[in-house]
Each structure stands twice: as structure tokens, then as C-alpha cells.
């Protein structure tokens, strides 16, 4: 049971659960309906306000768009008017120029008509004059015709005889010229075939020589080249020893040994090995295949440096760039191409000469009993200077190598250009030697007739009539 108090009379009364729930439901439904009606009315007013604002904004935007369109249309109309004015001015100008040109042409036409009329009158007078002269000449010719008719028969018979004699003579000369042309063509062909045969024999000789050349002969060719290069630069090394290594007592030997002396003291020694092979060799060797043997030969002959002069691996960018230091494999060992043979000797000699000065300074320092600290500082200073000089010399040497490579490339291009020019000159000479009058006039009757006429004028002198 629930107790409820009346708000008007203040009496308290009791209601059961069902009545209480019914009263609460009635109160809630009424409040809910009132709230729903209030919210619907509020939403309706809000929607009307938004609709009015949207309409106002749409009107303003439409008005702005109309104003912009009117402005654009006005600008375009002004532009059209301006263009029409320009077109009108251009048309007037063109019309004026056209009228001026027409008037000028009319003047020229009038002048030409006057000239034509004057020329026609002069032509008519000349025609009448020529007609009169032709009439007089015709009368004179009629008188001569009778006389010439009597002489024509005699002249015709004489001309027939003379023509047959000339024809016979010309046919003989033509046959003689044809025989000369055939002989000349045969002589040129034989001369060309003889030259071609000699050239082919030379090519076959060199091919045969290259085929017969053994691996040993190929290597000896490179040795001869290096020996010739050194002897050509021998004045640079007046005290040097450079000879083939002929001592094979240890079971192996190098190709050349270089030694240079400062007085009686040897300050540098180099063991050289030269390697080359034929292009047709099936098993291609590599430079590294010969480094171990070269190091053993250098040690056996007590040489300080070892240099492999090689034409192997011709496509290797490493060996084609210059002097390759192989000290990471064997101490003081280098691999070079033949064009760096003299430069590496010069570089090693200059470097070793610096060591002579170092040894002399060291001996002087020891003899003077220099204290250890000062000696070490001088030694370090010398090492720094020596390293700097060596670095500068190496950079200058590399720069010289680059310049040599550029010169070689430039000379190779010049050589290729000269060979191409020689080939073109040879072809041009062959074409000039093969050119004859007969070939020039072949399938060209006009030129043939002109040459025949020229020959007749050179060889035939007409006999004057008595």
C-alpha cells in the first residue's frame, strides 16, 4: 500500500500498487506528451528560421552571380567592339594599299601598252622593208637558180665521190681508236691486277709469318722492344747495367736485370719479366700466374724491385690505367704495359736516389754523435719530407702517365684518320684509272657524237674546192 497526500485538502489516503502505478503512468504520459509537443514546435520554428536564412543566402549568391555575369558580358562586349574597330581600321588600310597597288599596276599596264603599240608600228615598217628586200632577193635568186642547176649535177657527183672517201677514212680511224681503247683498258687491268697480286702476297706473307710465330718468338719481340727503348734512353743512365738474365743455375731466370750505381755503391736493382702471347692462343694466361716466379727470380738474383712488363689481359681496365702496384701480393712488385717501361725505371731511380741522401745523412749524423732525441726528430722530419716528395713525385708521375695516355689516344685517332684517308685516295685512284672515254659515252649517244665530231675535227682537214 502507498500513502498519498492531497495537495489541496492535505488529507492522506492510501492506494494499492495498481492504482499508484496507474496514477504515475497518467502523470508521466501527460508530461511526456507536453514535452513532445513543445520540442516539435521548437523544431518547426528552427526549421522555418533555417529555411528563411537559406533562401536569403541563395538570393544573395544569385545576385552576386548575376552581377559577375553582367560584368563579364560587358567586358566581352567592349573587347568585341575594340576588335571590330581594329578590323575596320585594318580593312581600310588594306583597301587603301590595294587601291594604290591597282593604280600603280594600271600605270605600268598603260606604259606597256604604249610600248607595245610603238613596237608594233616599228615591226610593221620592218616587215614591209623585209618583204621588199625578200622580193628583190627572190628575183636575184631566180637568176642564179638556172645557173646553179647546171652546176648541181657536177657538184653532186664530186660530193658523192668525196663523201665515200671520207667515210672510208673515218671508219679506219674509228677502228684504230677502238683497238687503242681496248689495249689501254687491257693494260690498266693488268697493272691493277699486278698491284692487287703484290698486295695480296704481302698480306699472305704476314698472315703466314704470324701463324708460324711461336710463343717464344712473341715474347722475344716484346723483349726486343724494351731493350730498344732502354738503349734509346741510355744517356739518362750512364752508370747503369741493363742486360739479359742468362744465369739459370737456380732452375729459373728472369728476362732482364737493371742495376744502377752511385760511384761504386749499388743503390737500385730491378728484375724484369716480359710476357706476351698470340691472339689465337687457346688458353689465355693472366698476369698473376707469373708473379710468384718473378718474386723467386728477384730473390735469387738479389734484386730490390720486380717489374712484370705484360701485354696479357688486354681488356683489363686495371692494367690499362697505368702502373699497378702489386705490393699487397709480393713486396716491391709492379705490373706495367710496355709504354710505361722507361717511366717506371725513371721513377724508381729517382726514389732510390733519395734513399742515398738519406743514408749519407744518417752516416754523418752517426759520425757526429748526435743525441738520440735530436736524431729521431731529424729522422722523422726527413721521413715526412721524403714521403711528401715521394707523394708529389707519384702525383706528377700519374699526371704524366695520363698525358701520355691522352697523347697515345690522340695519335691513334690521327693514325686511323690517315689510314681512312689513304683508303679513300686509293679508291679514288682506282676509279680514276678505270675511267675511259668509252665508259663515259656508254648509253649516252649525245656525248659519243660530240667526241666523234671532235676526233673528226682533229684528224680531218677538208680539201678546198678548185
C-alpha positions in Angstrom: 0.0 0.0 0.0 1.1 3.5 -0.9 0.2 6.7 1.1 -0.6 9.8 -0.9 -1.3 13.4 0.4 -3.8 15.6 -1.4 -2.1 18.9 -2.4 -5.4 20.8 -2.0 -7.0 19.5 1.2 -3.9 17.9 2.8 -5.7 14.6 3.6 -3.6 11.5 3.4 -5.1 8.4 1.8 -3.8 5.0 0.8 -3.8 3.4 -2.6 -2.8 0.0 -3.7 0.0 -0.8 -6.1 -2.2 -1.0 -9.2 -3.8 2.4 -8.5 -0.5 4.0 -7.7 1.1 2.7 -11.0 -2.0 4.0 -12.9 -1.6 7.5 -11.4 2.1 7.6 -12.1 1.5 6.4 -15.7 -1.1 9.1 -16.2 1.3 11.8 -14.9 4.2 10.6 -17.0 2.2 10.3 -20.2 0.8 13.8 -19.8 4.3 15.3 -19.1 5.8 13.3 -22.0 3.1 14.5 -24.4 3.6 18.1 -23.3 7.4 17.8 -23.8 7.0 16.2 -27.2 4.6 18.9 -28.4 7.0 21.6 -27.1 10.0 20.0 -28.9 8.1 19.6 -32.1 7.0 23.2 -32.1 10.6 24.3 -31.3 12.0 22.2 -34.1 9.4 23.6 -36.5 10.3 27.1 -35.7 14.0 26.3 -36.0 13.4 24.7 -39.4 11.5 27.8 -40.6 14.3 30.1 -39.5 16.9 28.0 -41.3 14.8 27.9 -44.5 14.4 31.6 -44.4 18.2 32.1 -43.9 18.9 29.6 -46.7 16.6 31.4 -49.1 18.2 34.8 -48.2 21.7 33.4 -48.8 20.7 31.8 -52.1 19.3 35.1 -53.2 22.4 37.0 -52.3 24.6 34.4 -54.1 22.3 34.5 -57.1 22.5 38.3 -57.1 26.3 38.2 -57.0 26.5 35.7 -59.8 24.2 37.8 -61.9 26.4 40.9 -61.2 29.6 38.9 -62.2 28.0 37.6 -65.4 26.8 41.1 -66.3 30.4 42.4 -65.7 31.9 39.7 -67.8 29.4 40.2 -70.6 30.2 43.9 -70.5 33.9 43.3 -70.7 33.4 40.9 -73.6 31.2 43.4 -75.5 33.9 46.1 -75.0 36.5 43.7 -76.3 34.4 42.8 -79.3 33.8 46.5 -80.1 37.6 47.1 -79.8 38.4 44.2 -82.1 35.7 45.3 -84.6 37.3 48.8 -84.6 40.8 47.3 -85.2 39.4 45.1 -88.0 37.7 48.1 -89.6 41.0 50.1 -89.4 42.9 47.1 -90.9 40.3 46.7 -93.7 40.5 50.4 -94.6 44.3 50.2 -94.6 44.3 47.1 -96.8 41.7 48.7 -99.1 43.9 51.8 -99.4 47.0 49.8 -100.1 45.1 47.7 -102.7 43.8 50.7 -104.5 47.3 52.2 -104.6 48.7 49.0 -105.9 45.9 48.8 -108.6 46.6 52.3 -109.7 50.3 51.6 -109.9 49.6 48.5 -112.0 47.3 50.5 -114.2 50.1 52.9 -114.9 52.5 50.1 -115.7 49.9 48.5 -118.0 49.3 51.8 -119.8 53.1 52.2 -120.3 53.4 48.7 -121.6 50.5 49.2 -124.0 52.1 52.3 -125.3 55.5 50.5 -125.7 53.7 47.6 -127.5 51.9 49.9 -129.9 55.2 51.6 -130.7 56.9 48.3 -131.2 54.1 47.0 -133.4 54.3 50.1 -135.6 58.1 49.7 -135.9 57.7 45.9 -136.6 55.2 46.6 -139.3 57.6 49.0 -141.0 60.4 46.4 -140.7 58.2 43.7 -142.1 57.3 45.8 -145.1 61.0 46.6 -145.6 62.0 42.9 -145.3 59.3 41.9 -147.7 60.7 44.3 -150.3 64.2 43.0 -149.7 63.0 39.4 -149.9 61.2 40.2 -153.2 64.4 41.7 -154.6 66.5 38.8 -153.3 64.0 36.3 -154.8 64.4 37.9 -158.2 68.2 37.7 -157.9 68.0 34.1 -156.7 65.8 33.1 -159.7 68.5 34.3 -161.9 71.1 32.3 -160.0 69.0 29.1 -159.8 69.2 28.5 -163.5 73.0 28.8 -163.3 73.3 26.6 -160.2 71.1 23.9 -161.6 73.7 23.2 -164.3 76.5 23.1 -161.7 74.5 20.9 -159.2 74.8 17.7 -161.2 78.6 18.2 -161.4 78.9 19.1 -157.7 76.7 16.1 -156.7 78.9 13.6 -158.5 82.0 15.2 -157.0 80.5 15.3 -153.5 79.4 11.6 -153.7 83.0 10.6 -154.5 84.4 12.8 -151.8 81.9 11.5 -149.2 82.7 7.9 -149.9 86.4 8.6 -149.4 85.9 10.5 -146.1 83.6 7.7 -144.9 86.3 5.1 -145.6 88.9 7.2 -143.8 86.7 7.8 -140.8 85.9 4.1 -140.5 89.6 3.2 -140.4 90.3 5.9 -137.7 87.3 4.6 -135.7 88.6 1.0 -135.8 92.1 2.2 -134.8 90.7 4.3 -131.9 88.7 1.3 -130.7 91.7 -1.0 -130.8 93.7 1.6 -128.9 91.0 1.8 -126.2 90.9 -2.0 -125.9 94.7 -2.1 -125.5 94.7 0.7 -123.0 91.9 -0.9 -121.0 93.8 -4.3 -121.0 97.0 -2.5 -119.9 95.2 -0.8 -117.0 93.5 -4.0 -115.9 96.8 -5.9 -116.0 98.5 -3.2 -114.0 95.7 -3.2 -111.4 95.8 -7.0 -111.2 99.5 -6.9 -110.7 99.3 -4.4 -107.9 96.5 -6.4 -106.3 98.5 -9.6 -106.5 101.6 -7.9 -104.9 99.4 -6.6 -102.0 97.7 -10.0 -101.6 101.1 -11.6 -101.4 102.2 -9.2 -98.7 99.0 -9.9 -96.7 99.5 -13.7 -97.1 103.2 -13.3 -96.1 102.3 -11.5 -92.8 99.5 -13.9 -92.1 101.8 -16.8 -92.6 104.5 -15.2 -90.5 102.1 -14.6 -87.7 100.8 -18.2 -87.9 104.3 -19.6 -87.8 105.4 -17.3 -85.0 105.8 -19.4 -81.8 105.0 -18.2 -78.3 108.8 -17.8 -77.6 109.1 -15.5 -80.7 106.2 -13.4 -79.5 107.9 -13.0 -76.1 111.2 -12.2 -77.7 109.5 -9.4 -79.8 108.5 -7.7 -76.5 112.0 -8.1 -75.1 113.5 -6.6 -78.2 111.1 -3.6 -77.9 112.0 -3.0 -74.3 115.7 -3.4 -75.0 115.5 -0.9 -77.8 113.6 1.6 -75.7 116.2 1.4 -72.9 119.1 1.8 -75.3 117.4 4.8 -76.9 117.2 6.4 -73.4 120.7 5.1 -72.3 122.2 8.7 -71.9 119.8 9.1 -68.9 121.5 6.2 -67.1 125.3 6.5 -67.8 126.4 4.2 -65.0 123.5 1.7 -65.3 123.8 -2.1 -66.0 120.9 -3.5 -68.2 121.4 -7.0 -69.6 119.5 -10.2 -70.1 119.4 -12.6 -67.2 121.3 -15.6 -68.6 122.0 -17.3 -65.2 119.6 -20.3 -64.9 121.7 -22.1 -62.3 118.8 -21.9 -59.8 116.4 -23.6 -62.2 114.8 -20.4 -63.3 115.7 -16.9 -64.6 114.1 -13.6 -65.5 114.4 -11.7 -68.7 116.4 -8.5 -67.8 118.2 -7.1 -64.8 118.7 -3.4 -64.2 121.3 -2.1 -61.8 122.5 1.5 -61.2 125.4 2.7 -59.2 126.4 5.9 -57.3 130.1 5.6 -57.6 130.9 2.1 -56.5 127.7 1.7 -54.5 124.7 0.0 -56.0 121.6 1.9 -54.9 118.9 0.2 -57.1 118.3 -3.2 -58.8 115.2 -4.3 -60.8 114.3 -7.7 -62.1 112.2 -7.5 -65.3 110.0 -10.2 -66.8 108.3 -9.7 -70.2 105.1 -11.6 -71.1 103.1 -11.7 -74.3 101.1 -14.3 -76.2 99.4 -14.8 -79.6 95.8 -13.7 -80.2 95.0 -17.3 -81.3 96.3 -18.9 -78.1 93.5 -21.1 -76.8 94.4 -21.0 -73.1 94.8 -17.3 -72.1 97.2 -16.6 -69.2 96.8 -13.9 -66.5 99.4 -11.6 -65.1 99.0 -13.1 -61.6 100.2 -16.5 -63.0 103.7 -15.2 -63.3 104.1 -13.1 -60.1 105.3 -16.0 -57.9 108.1 -17.0 -60.3 109.1 -13.3 -60.7 109.4 -12.9 -57.0 111.5 -16.1 -56.7 113.8 -14.8 -59.5 114.1 -11.4 -57.9 115.1 -13.1 -54.6 117.6 -15.4 -56.2 119.3 -12.6 -58.1 119.2 -10.3 -55.0 117.2 -7.5 -56.7 115.3 -4.9 -54.8 112.3 -4.4 -57.2 110.4 -6.7 -59.5 108.5 -5.5 -62.6 106.3 -7.5 -64.9 106.1 -5.9 -68.4 102.9 -7.6 -69.8 100.6 -7.5 -72.8 98.4 -10.1 -71.2 94.7 -9.4 -70.4 94.5 -6.6 -73.0 90.9 -5.7 -72.0 91.6 -5.3 -68.3 90.9 -1.8 -67.1 93.1 -2.4 -64.1 96.3 -3.0 -66.1 95.4 -0.5 -68.9 95.2 2.5 -66.5 98.9 2.7 -65.7 101.4 1.3 -63.2 99.8 -1.3 -61.0 101.3 -1.8 -57.5 101.2 -5.5 -56.5 102.9 -5.0 -53.1 99.9 -6.5 -51.4 100.9 -9.8 -53.0 104.7 -9.5 -53.2 106.9 -6.7 -51.8 108.1 -4.0 -54.2 106.4 -5.6 -57.3 104.7 -3.8 -60.2 102.8 -4.7 -63.3 103.0 -2.3 -66.3 102.3 -2.1 -70.0 105.3 -1.6 -72.4 104.7 2.1 -72.8 105.5 2.6 -69.0 108.8 0.7 -69.2 111.1 3.8 -69.2 108.8 5.9 -66.8 108.9 3.2 -64.1 112.7 2.9 -64.3 113.0 6.7 -64.0 110.6 6.8 -61.1 112.3 4.0 -59.1 115.7 5.5 -59.8 114.7 8.9 -58.6 113.1 7.4 -55.5 116.2 5.3 -54.7 118.5 8.3 -55.2 116.6 9.9 -52.3 117.5 6.9 -50.2 121.2 7.5 -51.0 120.9 11.0 -49.5 119.1 9.6 -46.5 121.9 7.0 -45.9 124.6 9.7 -46.2 122.8 11.9 -43.8 122.4 9.0 -41.4 126.1 8.2 -41.6 127.0 11.9 -41.0 124.6 12.0 -38.0 126.2 8.9 -36.5 129.7 10.2 -37.0 128.9 13.5 -35.3 127.4 11.6 -32.3 124.1 13.4 -32.4 122.0 12.7 -29.4 119.1 10.3 -29.8 116.3 12.7 -29.4 117.6 15.1 -31.9 118.4 12.3 -34.3 114.9 10.9 -34.0 113.3 14.3 -34.7 115.6 14.8 -37.7 114.8 11.3 -38.9 111.0 11.8 -38.6 111.3 15.2 -40.3 113.3 13.6 -43.1 110.7 10.8 -43.4 107.9 13.4 -43.6 109.8 15.4 -46.3 110.7 12.2 -48.1 107.1 11.0 -48.0 105.9 14.3 -49.2 108.4 14.4 -52.1 107.5 10.8 -53.0 103.8 11.7 -53.0 104.4 14.7 -55.1 106.6 12.7 -57.5 104.0 10.0 -57.7 101.2 12.5 -58.4 103.3 14.2 -61.1 104.2 10.8 -62.5 100.5 9.8 -62.6 99.7 13.1 -64.3 102.5 12.4 -66.8 101.0 8.9 -67.4 97.6 10.5 -68.0 99.1 12.9 -70.5 100.9 10.0 -72.2 97.6 8.1 -72.5 95.9 11.1 -74.0 98.7 11.5 -76.5 98.5 7.9 -77.4 94.7 8.1 -77.9 95.2 11.3 -80.0 97.9 9.7 -82.1 95.8 6.6 -82.6 92.9 8.8 -83.8 95.3 10.6 -86.2 96.6 7.2 -87.4 93.0 5.9 -88.0 92.2 9.1 -89.9 95.3 8.8 -92.1 94.5 5.2 -92.8 91.0 6.1 -93.8 92.3 8.9 -96.0 94.8 6.5 -97.6 92.0 4.1 -98.4 89.8 6.8 -99.9 92.7 8.0 -102.0 93.4 4.5 -103.2 89.8 4.0 -104.1 89.7 7.4 -105.9 92.9 6.5 -107.8 91.4 3.1 -108.8 88.3 4.8 -110.1 90.3 7.4 -112.0 92.5 4.8 -113.6 89.4 2.8 -114.5 87.7 5.8 -116.2 87.8 5.8 -120.0 86.1 7.8 -122.8 84.3 4.6 -123.8 82.7 4.2 -120.3 81.8 7.9 -120.2 79.9 7.8 -123.5 78.2 4.4 -122.9 74.4 4.8 -123.1 74.9 8.5 -123.9 74.7 8.9 -127.7 74.9 12.7 -127.5 78.3 12.7 -125.8 79.5 9.9 -128.1 78.5 12.0 -131.1 80.3 15.1 -129.7 83.5 13.1 -129.1 83.4 11.6 -132.6 82.9 15.1 -134.1 85.9 16.3 -132.0 88.1 13.5 -133.3 87.0 14.2 -136.9 87.9 17.9 -136.5 91.3 16.9 -135.1 92.2 14.3 -137.7 90.4 15.5 -140.8 91.4 18.6 -142.8 88.9 19.3 -145.7 90.3 19.9 -149.2 89.5 23.2 -150.8 87.4 23.1 -154.0 89.2 24.4 -157.1 
